[in-house]
């Protein structure tokens, strides 16, 4: 398995993974990644923070990794575990053909390795309150529910954080 930054040639496959994830969320009655809010990568600039978990050139999981999110400045009904530097993971999805085989967990573990390599010891992530599969994945991987954040254009989301050693 390989964990790498996305490149221009990956855009079509990434968008297919996001489209499949959007459909799956809708089928499960989850109002996340629907309509205009559905993620879509349109150009080279948009892929600069996208990372991929691949095997034999097949994209298994994808996500955007940032070192700041202004929407995380305010947290409601709780508090973050830390106030220092952090990575945030957005638009995290696994290829629908191989979901529920552990690749989401492997992706998160690779993000943690990247963070530690860059002297960042906190990962933050959010998810829709109805996205129980994602919540379960986060808890399984050691993330703690910290409260709620309000994402501009997307509304309220459950906020999770994991401190790294």
Backbone as CSV, one residue per row, in Angstrom:
resi,resn,N_x,N_y,N_z,CA_x,CA_y,CA_z,C_x,C_y,C_z
1,UNK,0.832,-1.182,0.000,0.000,0.000,0.000,0.873,1.239,0.000
2,UNK,0.354,2.294,-0.603,1.084,3.543,-0.727,0.177,4.694,-0.275
3,UNK,0.743,5.632,0.464,0.030,6.839,0.877,0.741,7.996,0.187
4,UNK,0.016,8.718,-0.655,0.660,9.762,-1.455,-0.291,10.912,-1.730
5,UNK,0.302,12.014,-2.202,-0.507,13.145,-2.650,-1.135,12.796,-3.994
6,UNK,-2.312,13.322,-4.209,-3.000,13.113,-5.480,-2.327,13.944,-6.569
7,UNK,-2.527,13.512,-7.798,-2.060,14.300,-8.935,-3.210,14.473,-9.928
8,UNK,-2.962,15.248,-10.946,-4.006,15.599,-11.902,-4.682,14.363,-12.508
9,UNK,-3.918,13.298,-12.748,-4.468,12.085,-13.355,-5.444,11.348,-12.438
10,UNK,-5.467,11.693,-11.159,-6.346,11.034,-10.190,-7.728,11.675,-10.087
11,UNK,-7.914,12.846,-10.662,-9.141,13.623,-10.452,-10.400,12.835,-10.803
12,UNK,-10.422,12.176,-11.942,-11.625,11.457,-12.366,-12.005,10.357,-11.362
13,UNK,-11.027,9.601,-10.895,-11.303,8.529,-9.938,-11.725,9.087,-8.589
14,UNK,-11.081,10.150,-8.141,-11.464,10.785,-6.876,-12.912,11.256,-6.947
15,UNK,-13.268,11.910,-8.035,-14.644,12.392,-8.191,-15.643,11.236,-8.213
16,UNK,-15.271,10.109,-8.793,-16.154,8.930,-8.806,-16.340,8.405,-7.380
17,UNK,-15.267,8.379,-6.597,-15.367,7.941,-5.200,-16.298,8.876,-4.435
18,UNK,-16.152,10.194,-4.641,-17.027,11.157,-3.968,-18.474,11.026,-4.427
19,UNK,-18.680,10.801,-5.716,-20.038,10.639,-6.241,-20.700,9.397,-5.633
20,UNK,-19.963,8.294,-5.578,-20.499,7.067,-4.984,-20.801,7.266,-3.493
21,UNK,-19.913,7.970,-2.797,-20.129,8.233,-1.370,-21.364,9.098,-1.165
22,UNK,-21.542,10.109,-2.008,-22.712,10.979,-1.924,-23.995,10.172,-2.114
23,UNK,-24.004,9.282,-3.097,-25.181,8.434,-3.344,-25.447,7.517,-2.157
24,UNK,-24.396,6.938,-1.609,-24.541,6.038,-0.471,-25.101,6.775,0.747
25,UNK,-24.601,7.986,0.992,-25.119,8.790,2.102,-26.606,9.085,1.897
26,UNK,-26.972,9.467,0.677,-28.382,9.769,0.375,-29.263,8.529,0.573
27,UNK,-28.774,7.380,0.110,-29.542,6.139,0.264,-29.760,5.792,1.731
28,UNK,-28.850,6.239,2.591,-28.966,5.980,4.025,-29.638,7.129,4.774
29,UNK,-30.214,8.078,4.018,-30.956,9.174,4.622,-30.086,10.217,5.310
30,UNK,-28.822,10.304,4.901,-27.893,11.258,5.515,-27.732,12.459,4.594
31,UNK,-28.078,13.630,5.094,-28.022,14.860,4.311,-26.611,15.451,4.362
32,UNK,-25.676,14.711,3.818,-24.269,15.133,3.778,-23.776,14.898,2.360
33,UNK,-23.057,15.873,1.817,-22.504,15.792,0.462,-23.602,15.693,-0.583
34,UNK,-24.713,16.393,-0.373,-25.817,16.362,-1.318,-25.908,17.703,-2.048
35,UNK,-26.486,17.692,-3.238,-26.716,18.911,-4.012,-25.431,19.663,-4.290
36,UNK,-25.476,20.958,-4.104,-24.311,21.812,-4.365,-23.156,21.536,-3.406
37,UNK,-23.447,20.921,-2.262,-22.410,20.643,-1.269,-21.610,19.392,-1.608
38,UNK,-22.048,18.654,-2.625,-21.351,17.435,-3.005,-19.924,17.793,-3.429
39,UNK,-18.933,17.105,-2.875,-17.554,17.427,-3.247,-17.284,17.105,-4.710
40,UNK,-16.505,17.943,-5.343,-16.084,17.700,-6.717,-14.748,18.413,-6.917
41,UNK,-13.790,17.670,-7.388,-12.462,18.222,-7.657,-12.458,18.662,-9.113
42,UNK,-12.122,19.935,-9.352,-12.267,20.473,-10.703,-10.951,20.806,-11.391
43,UNK,-9.878,21.028,-10.628,-8.641,21.463,-11.278,-7.416,21.077,-10.453
44,UNK,-6.248,21.372,-11.012,-4.990,21.024,-10.339,-4.870,21.702,-8.984
45,UNK,-5.336,22.933,-8.866,-5.250,23.657,-7.588,-6.040,22.944,-6.503
46,UNK,-7.165,22.370,-6.878,-8.039,21.718,-5.899,-7.447,20.431,-5.341
47,UNK,-6.466,19.845,-6.021,-5.925,18.570,-5.541,-4.683,18.728,-4.670
48,UNK,-4.236,19.960,-4.450,-2.949,20.143,-3.773,-2.916,19.606,-2.340
49,UNK,-4.056,19.468,-1.675,-4.093,18.947,-0.305,-4.786,17.586,-0.207
50,UNK,-5.005,16.936,-1.340,-5.662,15.632,-1.338,-4.597,14.539,-1.260
51,UNK,-4.853,13.599,-0.351,-3.978,12.433,-0.200,-4.761,11.181,-0.530
52,UNK,-4.035,10.169,-0.959,-4.645,8.917,-1.382,-3.965,7.733,-0.721
53,UNK,-4.748,6.735,-0.423,-4.238,5.419,-0.060,-4.462,4.567,-1.297
54,UNK,-3.380,4.021,-1.848,-3.481,3.251,-3.085,-2.836,1.879,-2.922
55,UNK,-3.244,0.998,-3.801,-2.605,-0.316,-3.905,-2.653,-0.711,-5.369
56,UNK,-1.491,-0.999,-5.926,-1.397,-1.339,-7.353,-2.112,-0.295,-8.207
57,UNK,-1.892,0.964,-7.882,-2.456,2.117,-8.595,-3.968,2.291,-8.418
58,UNK,-4.639,1.395,-7.706,-6.059,1.580,-7.416,-6.192,2.477,-6.186
59,UNK,-7.055,3.485,-6.283,-7.294,4.377,-5.151,-8.272,3.696,-4.211
60,UNK,-7.821,3.485,-2.962,-8.644,2.819,-1.960,-9.411,3.830,-1.118
61,UNK,-8.724,4.879,-0.657,-9.336,5.938,0.161,-8.724,7.271,-0.220
62,UNK,-9.469,8.328,0.051,-9.004,9.674,-0.253,-9.484,10.643,0.820
63,UNK,-8.751,11.728,0.979,-9.146,12.763,1.915,-8.310,14.016,1.723
64,UNK,-8.852,15.130,2.158,-8.136,16.402,2.112,-7.533,16.629,3.494
65,UNK,-6.246,16.938,3.529,-5.561,17.197,4.793,-5.113,18.652,4.806
66,UNK,-5.610,19.381,5.803,-5.267,20.793,5.976,-4.635,20.985,7.349
67,UNK,-3.931,22.096,7.509,-3.335,22.369,8.820,-4.113,23.430,9.589
68,UNK,-5.306,23.773,9.097,-6.147,24.742,9.799,-7.528,24.741,9.163
69,UNK,-8.541,24.970,9.968,-9.896,25.175,9.469,-10.546,26.242,10.328
70,UNK,-10.899,27.361,9.702,-11.480,28.491,10.446,-12.776,28.097,11.158
71,UNK,-13.492,27.121,10.591,-14.740,26.684,11.217,-14.506,25.918,12.512
72,UNK,-13.276,25.534,12.782,-12.948,24.810,14.010,-12.559,25.758,15.145
73,UNK,-12.533,27.050,14.860,-12.172,28.029,15.898,-13.201,28.057,17.021
74,UNK,-14.449,27.803,16.681,-15.522,27.771,17.679,-16.098,26.370,17.751
75,UNK,-16.158,25.845,18.963,-16.743,24.531,19.184,-17.843,24.696,20.239
76,UNK,-18.938,23.993,20.029,-20.098,24.133,20.889,-20.381,22.809,21.600
77,UNK,-21.008,22.912,22.773,-21.377,21.733,23.559,-20.181,20.843,23.883
78,UNK,-19.040,21.479,24.149,-17.832,20.734,24.491,-16.599,21.574,24.240
79,UNK,-15.471,20.917,24.128,-14.216,21.613,23.845,-13.228,20.656,23.202
80,UNK,-12.290,21.225,22.452,-11.231,20.432,21.849,-10.330,19.880,22.952
81,UNK,-9.640,18.805,22.658,-8.697,18.209,23.590,-7.406,19.018,23.671
82,UNK,-7.119,19.785,22.609,-5.890,20.578,22.553,-6.150,21.879,21.810
83,UNK,-5.224,22.821,21.964,-5.353,24.121,21.303,-4.188,24.431,20.379
84,UNK,-3.266,23.485,20.214,-2.084,23.724,19.387,-2.321,23.425,17.925
85,UNK,-1.226,23.228,17.213,-1.287,22.905,15.788,-1.982,21.554,15.599
86,UNK,-2.651,21.414,14.466,-3.375,20.185,14.174,-3.506,19.992,12.676
87,UNK,-3.807,18.780,12.291,-4.267,18.490,10.942,-5.762,18.256,11.036
88,UNK,-6.460,18.644,9.992,-7.880,18.357,9.871,-8.067,17.537,8.599
89,UNK,-8.921,16.531,8.686,-9.219,15.686,7.534,-10.632,16.015,7.073
90,UNK,-10.755,16.373,5.792,-12.050,16.663,5.175,-12.234,15.781,3.943
91,UNK,-13.453,15.686,3.495,-13.789,14.946,2.268,-13.142,13.565,2.258
92,UNK,-13.272,12.880,3.384,-12.690,11.555,3.584,-13.658,10.502,3.074
93,UNK,-13.210,9.666,2.135,-14.085,8.641,1.566,-13.255,7.439,1.128
94,UNK,-13.901,6.295,1.140,-13.278,5.060,0.680,-13.999,4.577,-0.567
95,UNK,-13.245,4.022,-1.486,-13.782,3.467,-2.719,-14.911,2.496,-2.376
96,UNK,-16.086,2.711,-2.942,-17.279,1.929,-2.591,-17.093,0.438,-2.886
97,UNK,-16.219,0.114,-3.842,-15.999,-1.286,-4.211,-15.314,-2.078,-3.103
98,UNK,-14.619,-1.376,-2.200,-13.854,-2.085,-1.171,-14.123,-1.537,0.229
99,UNK,-15.263,-0.909,0.420,-15.598,-0.374,1.749,-15.740,-1.480,2.775
100,UNK,-15.535,-1.093,4.025,-15.666,-1.986,5.185,-14.651,-3.126,5.174
101,UNK,-13.470,-2.811,4.648,-12.380,-3.783,4.655,-11.157,-3.232,5.398
102,UNK,-11.347,-2.117,6.130,-10.272,-1.573,6.945,-9.444,-0.478,6.304
103,UNK,-9.732,-0.109,5.060,-8.912,0.893,4.384,-9.112,2.297,4.952
104,UNK,-10.292,2.577,5.476,-10.510,3.869,6.136,-9.608,4.004,7.354
105,UNK,-9.498,2.943,8.129,-8.614,2.953,9.307,-7.161,3.112,8.884
106,UNK,-6.762,2.415,7.835,-5.375,2.526,7.360,-5.093,3.950,6.898
107,UNK,-6.060,4.560,6.196,-5.886,5.945,5.752,-5.652,6.854,6.960
108,UNK,-6.483,6.725,7.982,-6.336,7.560,9.180,-4.984,7.323,9.855
109,UNK,-4.520,6.086,9.890,-3.210,5.782,10.470,-2.088,6.449,9.679
110,UNK,-2.243,6.501,8.367,-1.238,7.168,7.527,-1.242,8.684,7.756
111,UNK,-2.425,9.254,7.957,-2.509,10.683,8.277,-1.771,10.953,9.592
112,UNK,-1.961,10.073,10.556,-1.285,10.225,11.852,0.235,10.168,11.697
113,UNK,0.729,9.254,10.876,2.177,9.155,10.618,2.695,10.442,9.979
114,UNK,1.929,10.969,9.022,2.308,12.215,8.355,2.359,13.360,9.362
115,UNK,1.370,13.411,10.229,1.319,14.474,11.244,2.545,14.401,12.153
116,UNK,2.822,13.235,12.683,3.959,13.074,13.595,5.263,13.441,12.890
117,UNK,5.401,13.023,11.653,6.594,13.368,10.863,6.774,14.888,10.773
118,UNK,5.648,15.615,10.772,5.679,17.075,10.663,5.486,17.767,12.016
119,UNK,5.700,17.016,13.104,5.626,17.541,14.469,4.263,18.125,14.811
120,UNK,3.234,17.487,14.307,1.851,17.849,14.619,1.270,16.670,15.384
121,UNK,0.675,16.951,16.539,0.271,15.875,17.426,-1.232,15.861,17.730
122,UNK,-2.011,16.376,16.790,-3.462,16.375,16.926,-4.084,16.260,15.536
123,UNK,-5.094,15.393,15.446,-5.890,15.280,14.224,-7.332,15.602,14.607
124,UNK,-7.953,16.492,13.846,-9.351,16.847,14.067,-10.145,16.485,12.818
125,UNK,-11.390,16.110,13.049,-12.249,15.701,11.936,-13.699,15.891,12.373
126,UNK,-14.576,16.106,11.411,-15.993,16.246,11.745,-16.819,15.340,10.850
127,UNK,-18.031,15.081,11.287,-18.944,14.283,10.483,-20.392,14.650,10.821
128,UNK,-21.267,14.315,9.935,-22.702,14.551,10.113,-23.215,13.724,11.284
129,UNK,-24.150,14.283,12.036,-24.666,13.584,13.217,-25.411,12.295,12.868
130,UNK,-25.853,12.137,11.628,-26.523,10.902,11.211,-25.571,9.889,10.577
131,UNK,-24.309,10.259,10.393,-23.347,9.369,9.746,-22.727,8.443,10.801
132,UNK,-23.499,7.455,11.191,-23.092,6.551,12.276,-21.890,5.683,11.901
133,UNK,-21.773,5.321,10.623,-20.617,4.519,10.211,-19.318,5.295,10.391
134,UNK,-19.328,6.563,10.033,-18.131,7.380,10.204,-17.836,7.585,11.689
135,UNK,-18.865,7.837,12.476,-18.667,7.998,13.918,-18.040,6.734,14.510
136,UNK,-18.526,5.587,14.102,-17.998,4.314,14.596,-16.531,4.148,14.178
137,UNK,-16.211,4.496,12.942,-14.835,4.409,12.452,-13.905,5.298,13.277
138,UNK,-14.360,6.512,13.566,-13.528,7.442,14.332,-13.279,6.926,15.747
139,UNK,-14.320,6.478,16.424,-14.169,5.964,17.789,-13.259,4.737,17.790
140,UNK,-13.460,3.858,16.819,-12.628,2.648,16.699,-11.143,2.997,16.566
141,UNK,-10.866,4.154,15.950,-9.488,4.571,15.721,-8.967,5.543,16.773
142,UNK,-9.676,5.641,17.904,-9.166,6.416,19.025,-9.527,7.884,19.046
143,UNK,-10.443,8.302,18.191,-10.882,9.693,18.186,-11.935,9.891,19.265
144,UNK,-11.888,11.045,19.914,-12.831,11.380,20.984,-13.795,12.446,20.478
145,UNK,-15.089,12.252,20.768,-16.080,13.266,20.407,-15.899,14.451,21.344
146,UNK,-15.744,15.640,20.770,-15.431,16.840,21.548,-16.575,17.842,21.618
147,UNK,-17.525,17.760,20.725,-18.611,18.730,20.682,-19.135,18.855,19.272
148,UNK,-19.482,20.085,18.901,-20.056,20.344,17.599,-19.411,21.587,16.989
149,UNK,-19.185,21.542,15.673,-18.715,22.710,14.934,-19.765,23.056,13.888
150,UNK,-19.748,24.301,13.463,-20.644,24.758,12.409,-19.789,25.039,11.179
151,UNK,-20.004,24.268,10.131,-19.250,24.448,8.898,-19.990,25.417,7.990
152,UNK,-19.276,26.400,7.501,-19.877,27.370,6.597,-20.433,26.647,5.378
153,UNK,-21.697,26.811,5.118,-22.333,26.202,3.959,-22.808,24.779,4.171
154,UNK,-22.412,24.142,5.264,-22.796,22.748,5.492,-23.560,22.532,6.784
155,UNK,-23.504,23.489,7.701,-24.234,23.348,8.945,-23.454,22.658,10.042
156,UNK,-24.191,22.159,11.039,-23.534,21.603,12.213,-22.997,20.194,11.943
157,UNK,-21.860,19.922,12.577,-21.203,18.628,12.460,-20.638,18.227,13.814
158,UNK,-20.616,16.930,14.078,-19.980,16.424,15.285,-18.471,16.541,15.104
159,UNK,-17.806,17.024,16.146,-16.356,17.273,16.079,-15.603,16.223,16.892
160,UNK,-14.558,15.675,16.298,-13.732,14.650,16.920,-12.267,15.091,16.879
161,UNK,-11.499,14.589,17.850,-10.064,14.868,17.877,-9.331,13.652,18.424
162,UNK,-8.135,13.455,17.927,-7.243,12.428,18.457,-5.898,13.066,18.724
163,UNK,-5.395,12.874,19.933,-4.057,13.335,20.287,-3.074,12.225,19.968
164,UNK,-1.951,12.608,19.371,-0.938,11.654,18.963,0.242,11.720,19.900
165,UNK,0.943,10.621,20.044,2.089,10.573,20.947,3.387,10.667,20.187
